[in-house]
Amino acid sequence: MKQIKVLFVCMGNICRSPTAEGVFNRVIEDKGTADRFLVDSAGTHAYHVGEPSDSRAQQTAKRRGVDLSKIRARKVTPSDFEYFDHVLAMDADNYHMLLAASPEEHQHKVALFLDYAPDRREQDVPDPYYGGANGFEHVFDLVEDASQGFYQTVMKEK
């Protein structure tokens, strides 16, 4: 069976997209389908390449049962658009950057992550980097909802 390859993308790959990677990995582990997926995250900018996730994101995730400690920031590469089946942007700015960087034949793979959280009014997962701890909690809540919705959508398609 072909693995479903998912890439979560934010700007610097230290807050939102690693949180999404960690949360989605927990979802697929809990569902017993981790072997059916390959999950990664990246940033549209190279600000933090090689660095671990923001300590506040790691602390929030750890309190909620998700380990982000092994994730290291990287920048989206041109080959990502061909390799991954789904390229999920955390916000509209990154969505548009991804579309601009993607070859036309792969643009259908790019989507806004919160489109998979239909009960949420927000379209963007807000960047918590310059805010307080509550911002990281809110991001985690949004990511949990979108992860469940994305999982259900993908599993219906297969």
GINOR-V251351 format. One record per helix or strand of 2 or more residues. SS is the DSSP state (H for helix, E for strand). FROM is the first residue (numbers start at 1). TO is the last residue. If there is no record, write none. Layout:
BEGIN
{{SS	FROM	TO} {SS	FROM	TO}}
END
This chain:
BEGIN
{{E	4	10} {H	16	30} {H	34	36} {E	37	43} {H	55	63} {H	78	83} {E	86	89} {H	92	101} {H	104	109} {E	110	112} {H	113	116} {H	133	157}}
END
